[in-house]
Amino acid sequence: MAASKNKTSSSSDYVTAIKEHTKALRQHTKAMNNVTKAIVASSTPSDAALDNHTNALNSFVASSSALFTGKTISKGTILSRLAQKWGKPVSSIKTTDPIGKYVQGGPGVMSAYADELNNSPEFSPDGLNLLTNDTAFVTTVNELITAIANWYTRNHWLVTA
């Protein structure tokens, strides 16, 4: 398995990280300009402008942390690992598929699935530590990928498309 590939940065991972960081910095700058314009115009920045600023700043901080740690993973790699766990070819899995197609047991099972993923050979080498609430309300493959990607981001990994 390619887990070690995602543990440390290769030069292409580093280039990707710098590109993501630059993109986040541009978003942050644009959002700050909008807030500054509102302040200069002596008006209160709109909630949308402040939300855009907050989201851009969060992306900037996440990409900065990822550059510092040098850890990257793509959503495609997460999907590949899930496919391996489920014993399915990646090409047969659609991100819009209901999660019940791959995880049996009904809606309540997804809370316990976090621990199963944490201890799986596909994710345990990275130290994945999802909480039950991270997966409790997952209904599609894409929502599960997003929940896992969010854990990586919170733990200073750069998550790419």
N, C-alpha and C positions, 0 to 999 in steps of 0.2 A: 504494500500500500504506500501511497505517496505522503504519508503523514509528516515525515521528516522534511519534505519539501516546504511545508507550511510552518515549520518550527523556526527556521531562520531565513533571513532574506537572501535571495539571489540578487544579482544586479538588475534583472528585469523587474523583480518585486520592488526593489528600491526605486526604480524609475516610475513604476506605477504608483507607489506611495507618494512620491514627490508630485506627480501629476494630480493625484487626489487632494493633496495638501494645498496645492496652488489653486485648484478649483474652489476649495472651501474658503481659502483666503479671499478670492475674488468675490464670492457670495457674501462674505462677512463685510468686505469693503463696500459693496453695493448697498447692503442693508444699513450700514452705518451712515452712508451718504444720505439715504432717505430719512433716517432719524434726525440727522444734523440739519437737513433742509427744513424739516418741520419745526425744529427748535429755533432756527434762525428766523423763520417766518412767524415766530411767537405763537405757534399753535402747538397743541398737544399732539404728539405722534399717534397715529391710529393704532388700534390693537393689532391690525394686520401687519403694519410696519414693524411694530415691536416683536410680534411673533416671528416675522421673517428674520429679524435681527437675531433673535434667540436661536432659531433653527440654524442659521448660518454660523453663529458662534459655536454652537454645539458640534457642528460638522468640523469646524476649524480645530476645536480642542481635540476631538476624536482623531483627526488626521495627524495632529501634532504628536499626540501620545503614541500613535501607531508608528510614526517615523522614529520616535525615541526608542520604542521597544523592538522595532524591526520585524514584527510579526504580521504576516498578511495571510488572508484566506479569501477565496472568492465564493460567491453564492453558488457558482457552478460546482465547486469542490464540496460544499455542504450537500448539494443535491446528489453528487456522486457517492458521497459517504452514506447518505440515507438509502440510496438505491442498493448499495452493497449490503447494508444492514437488512434491507427488505428482500434481498436475493432477486432483485429485478434489474433488467438493463435500464440504464438512464433514459434511453430513447423511448421507453414505454411509459415513462412517468410524465404526466402533465402537472404543472404547478397549480392548475385550477382543479385538479382531482380532489375529491373529498378525502380527508385523512383516513376515514374508515375503510377505504379501499386497501390500505396498507397496514393499518393498526387496528386489530380486531378488538371488540369488547364494548363498543358503545361509547357515548359521550364521556362518562365518568373515568374512562381508562386514561385519558390524556393527562390528568393530574399526575398519575403514577408513571407516565411515560418519560417524564423529565429524568427520573432516577435511572431508568433503563438506558436512556441515551448517555447520561453521565458515565455510566459504567461500561458502555460498549467499546469494543476495540477500535471502532471508527472515530470516536471522539475523546475517549479517556486519555490518550497521549497528550492532548492539548489542555487537559485539566478542566474540560467542560463541567460546569457546575450550575446547571439550570435548576431553578426552584419550581415546585409544583405549580405555582401561579403563572410561571412563564409559559406553560403549555396547556393549562387547564381549559382555555377557551378556544384552542386551535381547532379549526374546522376544515382547512385545506392544506395541501402540501406547501403552498407559498407562505401561509401563515406560520407553519412550522419552521421553514427556512428562515423567515424573518425573526422568529423568536430566538433561534440559534444564532443568527447573525448579530442580533442585539446583544446577546451575551458576549460574543467576541468583541464587539465595539466597546461595551462597558469595561472590558478587561484589556483595553488598549491594543487591540489588533486592528489593522486596517482591513475592512471588508470591501472587496471590489465586486463588480457585477459578474 
